[in-house]
């Protein structure tokens, strides 16, 4: 929202987040399981439910670490709240 106001005539919400890991995770299924576990937590008690699809491997960064793209969906009170593609 703040970006839309600031950019006025050319708004674009951020939809892409690169997920670069420092752990040696080379397997999409292992990363997916870790993401599911992490997204199940609700540390703020705000009631958001976050789900993810299997990550897609993109490329290695300059340090040799893999970058991944993951689609994350959010729900609040049982209704879609929006999505983030990373």
Z-matrix of the N, CA and C atoms (Angstrom, degrees):
N
C 1 1.445
C 2 1.528 1 110.84
N 3 1.315 2 116.95 1 -48.13
C 4 1.464 3 119.49 2 -179.08
C 5 1.521 4 111.31 3 -61.57
N 6 1.336 5 116.27 4 -37.00
C 7 1.464 6 119.04 5 177.86
C 8 1.520 7 111.06 6 -65.98
N 9 1.335 8 116.99 7 -38.62
C 10 1.456 9 119.58 8 179.11
C 11 1.519 10 110.99 9 -61.35
N 12 1.320 11 116.98 10 -42.70
C 13 1.460 12 121.14 11 179.31
C 14 1.519 13 110.28 12 -66.07
N 15 1.318 14 116.13 13 -44.63
C 16 1.468 15 120.47 14 -177.16
C 17 1.518 16 111.57 15 -65.95
N 18 1.331 17 118.09 16 -38.95
C 19 1.463 18 121.31 17 -176.12
C 20 1.524 19 112.42 18 -85.00
N 21 1.289 20 119.78 19 -14.04
C 22 1.456 21 128.24 20 176.78
C 23 1.517 22 113.83 21 48.50
N 24 1.316 23 119.47 22 -87.73
C 25 1.460 24 121.67 23 -172.09
C 26 1.521 25 113.96 24 -80.75
N 27 1.302 26 118.28 25 -13.97
C 28 1.462 27 120.93 26 -176.57
C 29 1.537 28 110.47 27 -133.12
N 30 1.344 29 117.32 28 57.56
C 31 1.454 30 118.47 29 -176.99
C 32 1.522 31 112.35 30 -72.94
N 33 1.298 32 115.37 31 144.36
C 34 1.458 33 121.76 32 174.74
C 35 1.515 34 107.20 33 -151.96
N 36 1.313 35 116.10 34 115.11
C 37 1.455 36 119.69 35 176.35
C 38 1.515 37 109.09 36 -73.21
N 39 1.310 38 116.42 37 143.64
C 40 1.459 39 120.55 38 177.55
C 41 1.524 40 109.24 39 -68.29
N 42 1.314 41 116.67 40 122.34
C 43 1.458 42 121.16 41 -179.99
C 44 1.517 43 111.84 42 -116.90
N 45 1.293 44 118.01 43 -18.90
C 46 1.452 45 121.27 44 -175.04
C 47 1.518 46 110.86 45 -107.74
N 48 1.324 47 114.77 46 127.12
C 49 1.456 48 121.00 47 175.53
C 50 1.516 49 106.91 48 -129.50
N 51 1.305 50 116.89 49 121.39
C 52 1.460 51 119.81 50 176.82
C 53 1.515 52 108.99 51 -78.83
N 54 1.316 53 115.52 52 134.03
C 55 1.454 54 121.85 53 178.49
C 56 1.523 55 107.60 54 -108.42
N 57 1.314 56 114.92 55 97.20
C 58 1.458 57 121.27 56 178.57
C 59 1.520 58 108.94 57 -104.19
N 60 1.313 59 116.91 58 127.48
C 61 1.460 60 121.61 59 -175.91
C 62 1.512 61 111.59 60 -109.64
N 63 1.294 62 115.59 61 148.70
C 64 1.462 63 121.25 62 174.55
C 65 1.519 64 110.43 63 -99.42
N 66 1.332 65 117.05 64 -13.64
C 67 1.466 66 120.57 65 173.81
C 68 1.519 67 108.57 66 -75.19
N 69 1.309 68 115.72 67 156.92
C 70 1.462 69 120.53 68 177.41
C 71 1.522 70 110.22 69 -86.86
N 72 1.331 71 115.79 70 68.37
C 73 1.461 72 121.14 71 175.92
C 74 1.516 73 106.49 72 -100.83
N 75 1.321 74 114.29 73 113.82
C 76 1.458 75 119.56 74 -177.13
C 77 1.524 76 110.93 75 -114.38
N 78 1.342 77 115.93 76 4.99
C 79 1.455 78 121.15 77 -173.38
C 80 1.528 79 109.65 78 -121.35
N 81 1.323 80 116.76 79 125.02
C 82 1.460 81 121.75 80 -177.61
C 83 1.526 82 111.64 81 -62.68
N 84 1.330 83 117.63 82 -38.02
C 85 1.463 84 120.37 83 -179.22
C 86 1.530 85 111.38 84 -65.64
N 87 1.335 86 117.39 85 -41.00
C 88 1.461 87 121.01 86 178.35
C 89 1.534 88 110.44 87 -63.42
N 90 1.325 89 116.48 88 -44.54
C 91 1.460 90 120.52 89 178.81
C 92 1.522 91 110.26 90 -63.55
N 93 1.321 92 116.91 91 -41.78
C 94 1.463 93 121.05 92 179.68
C 95 1.524 94 110.58 93 -59.54
N 96 1.328 95 117.42 94 -44.74
C 97 1.464 96 121.14 95 178.80
C 98 1.527 97 110.99 96 -61.96
N 99 1.321 98 117.34 97 -41.54
C 100 1.470 99 120.54 98 178.03
C 101 1.523 100 111.56 99 -64.17
N 102 1.328 101 116.38 100 -40.61
C 103 1.462 102 120.16 101 178.98
C 104 1.527 103 111.39 102 -65.36
N 105 1.326 104 116.55 103 -43.10
C 106 1.465 105 120.38 104 178.42
C 107 1.527 106 109.75 105 -57.81
N 108 1.320 107 116.45 106 -46.83
C 109 1.466 108 121.04 107 -179.70
C 110 1.530 109 111.14 108 -61.76
N 111 1.323 110 116.62 109 -44.47
C 112 1.467 111 120.48 110 -178.73
C 113 1.529 112 111.91 111 -66.96
N 114 1.328 113 117.02 112 -38.07
C 115 1.461 114 120.48 113 -176.93
C 116 1.518 115 113.13 114 -76.67
N 117 1.337 116 117.50 115 -15.07
C 118 1.463 117 121.00 116 177.80
C 119 1.530 118 111.58 117 -71.60
N 120 1.313 119 117.12 118 -24.09
C 121 1.462 120 120.78 119 -179.16
C 122 1.522 121 110.27 120 -70.56
N 123 1.323 122 116.01 121 145.99
C 124 1.463 123 122.07 122 176.16
C 125 1.530 124 107.48 123 -129.65
N 126 1.344 125 116.64 124 70.74
C 127 1.466 126 119.85 125 -172.93
C 128 1.526 127 114.25 126 -63.24
N 129 1.329 128 117.63 127 -24.85
C 130 1.457 129 120.56 128 -179.34
C 131 1.533 130 112.77 129 -95.35
N 132 1.332 131 116.23 130 -8.28
C 133 1.455 132 120.13 131 -179.64
C 134 1.518 133 113.35 132 64.21
N 135 1.346 134 116.79 133 29.88
C 136 1.463 135 120.62 134 -176.46
C 137 1.525 136 113.32 135 -87.11
N 138 1.333 137 117.71 136 -6.51
C 139 1.457 138 121.11 137 175.95
C 140 1.517 139 115.29 138 83.82
N 141 1.320 140 118.26 139 3.59
C 142 1.455 141 120.06 140 176.18
C 143 1.519 142 109.64 141 -69.05
N 144 1.323 143 116.22 142 138.42
C 145 1.458 144 122.42 143 174.07
C 146 1.521 145 106.44 144 -114.13
N 147 1.331 146 116.36 145 119.06
C 148 1.460 147 121.71 146 -177.89
C 149 1.520 148 109.48 147 -111.25
N 150 1.319 149 116.35 148 132.83
C 151 1.460 150 122.22 149 177.65
C 152 1.519 151 109.20 150 -127.83
N 153 1.320 152 116.05 151 158.36
C 154 1.461 153 120.68 152 -177.76
C 155 1.513 154 111.03 153 -139.48
N 156 1.301 155 114.61 154 153.88
C 157 1.468 156 121.87 155 171.95
C 158 1.522 157 108.29 156 -96.56
N 159 1.298 158 115.72 157 173.59
C 160 1.457 159 120.34 158 178.74
C 161 1.525 160 110.54 159 -62.98
N 162 1.333 161 117.62 160 134.91
C 163 1.465 162 120.60 161 -178.74
C 164 1.530 163 112.29 162 -71.83
N 165 1.314 164 115.03 163 152.43
C 166 1.467 165 121.51 164 175.65
C 167 1.526 166 108.35 165 -108.72
N 168 1.307 167 115.45 166 130.49
C 169 1.461 168 120.93 167 179.31
C 170 1.529 169 109.06 168 -74.73
N 171 1.339 170 116.28 169 131.14
C 172 1.457 171 119.91 170 -179.81
C 173 1.521 172 111.49 171 -102.56
N 174 1.319 173 117.30 172 -75.92
C 175 1.463 174 120.66 173 -176.91
C 176 1.514 175 109.15 174 -160.71
N 177 1.306 176 115.64 175 173.43
C 178 1.458 177 120.87 176 175.68
C 179 1.521 178 109.18 177 -93.65
N 180 1.340 179 114.92 178 146.37
C 181 1.460 180 119.13 179 176.67
C 182 1.525 181 109.55 180 -84.13
N 183 1.321 182 116.85 181 -174.92
C 184 1.458 183 121.50 182 -178.81
C 185 1.518 184 113.82 183 -60.40
N 186 1.334 185 117.17 184 -23.10
C 187 1.461 186 121.22 185 179.35
C 188 1.512 187 112.95 186 -93.49
N 189 1.330 188 117.07 187 3.33
C 190 1.460 189 120.92 188 179.19
C 191 1.515 190 114.64 189 86.38
N 192 1.345 191 117.94 190 9.72
C 193 1.460 192 121.91 191 179.32
C 194 1.529 193 109.69 192 -92.15
N 195 1.329 194 115.77 193 140.49
C 196 1.463 195 121.57 194 -176.65
C 197 1.529 196 110.95 195 -75.60
N 198 1.336 197 116.24 196 141.97
C 199 1.458 198 123.22 197 172.45
C 200 1.530 199 107.49 198 -105.42
N 201 1.339 200 115.36 199 139.52
C 202 1.467 201 121.17 200 -176.66
C 203 1.524 202 110.45 201 -122.69
N 204 1.332 203 116.85 202 155.12
C 205 1.468 204 123.19 203 172.96
C 206 1.523 205 107.72 204 -118.68
N 207 1.340 206 115.27 205 128.18
C 208 1.460 207 121.04 206 -176.63
C 209 1.519 208 109.70 207 -133.96
N 210 1.312 209 116.67 208 136.59
C 211 1.466 210 121.85 209 174.75
C 212 1.525 211 107.63 210 -93.05
N 213 1.332 212 116.67 211 127.01
C 214 1.459 213 122.73 212 179.50
C 215 1.519 214 108.26 213 -122.03
N 216 1.326 215 116.40 214 132.28
C 217 1.460 216 121.14 215 177.37
C 218 1.523 217 108.87 216 -114.86
N 219 1.322 218 115.96 217 143.36
C 220 1.458 219 121.44 218 179.47
C 221 1.525 220 110.02 219 -118.44
N 222 1.329 221 115.12 220 140.55
C 223 1.458 222 121.20 221 174.11
C 224 1.521 223 108.06 222 -127.69
N 225 1.320 224 114.78 223 146.22
C 226 1.451 225 121.80 224 175.89
C 227 1.513 226 106.81 225 -136.30
N 228 1.312 227 116.79 226 126.50
C 229 1.470 228 122.89 227 -177.57
C 230 1.529 229 110.82 228 55.74
N 231 1.339 230 116.00 229 37.46
C 232 1.461 231 121.09 230 176.62
C 233 1.516 232 115.18 231 76.19
N 234 1.321 233 118.07 232 7.05
C 235 1.467 234 121.24 233 -179.56
C 236 1.515 235 109.94 234 -120.21
N 237 1.343 236 116.87 235 145.48
C 238 1.477 237 119.70 236 178.50
C 239 1.518 238 110.51 237 -57.86
N 240 1.327 239 115.48 238 134.47
C 241 1.457 240 121.25 239 179.77
C 242 1.510 241 110.67 240 -105.21
N 243 1.300 242 117.29 241 -17.42
C 244 1.460 243 121.47 242 -178.33
C 245 1.519 244 108.07 243 139.92
N 246 1.275 245 116.34 244 176.70
C 247 1.452 246 120.56 245 -178.89
C 248 1.505 247 111.41 246 -137.00
N 249 1.291 248 113.24 247 157.58
C 250 1.455 249 120.92 248 176.54
C 251 1.511 250 106.49 249 -129.63
N 252 1.307 251 115.58 250 129.65
C 253 1.455 252 119.19 251 173.61
C 254 1.509 253 107.03 252 -106.24
N 255 1.309 254 114.75 253 123.98
C 256 1.458 255 117.72 254 178.84
C 257 1.498 256 109.99 255 -124.13
